[in-house]
Amino acid sequence: MAFFRPRVSREAEVRYHADQEVGKSFPELLERARAAEAALRQVQATSSSAEERRAAGLVFDRALTEALRAAEANQRATFGVKAYDDRIRRRKGRATPKGAAWTTEVERLRTLREQNRLTGIARDVLPIGTAH
């Protein structure tokens, strides 16, 4: 008696291979984010204008977003091709050492990006009593 074992969907295979390709660029994207952070800290350390601080903060935000997308792709690919169709496989994938490491990295990058969005991007400050 043969048991039916469902194959992985074609869509899952395509997404898996796409995530593998995107994930390959993670180290260089992370290095770009580090360079953008260093540039932001340098601009913040000098008494520069709000426009320069805002521009540096936005560059850092874009670099973090790209690195985060690559880390999420690596995370999904690490979980395996079956995890694209099955939530139990995703949960089991997070429990592996590599899956847990990628999950931690994704959470770290998300936290860093949110912190930058809250405090790192200079806002236009209007004097008190003026209207928009």
Buried (B, 14 or more C-beta within 10 A) or exposed (E): EEEEEEEBEEEBEEBBEEBBEBBEBBEEBBEBBBEBBEBBEEBBEEEBEEEEBBBBBBBBBEBBBBBBBBBBBBBBBBBBBBBBBBEEBBEBBBEBEEBEEBBEBBEEBBEBBEEBBEEBBBEEEEEEEEEE
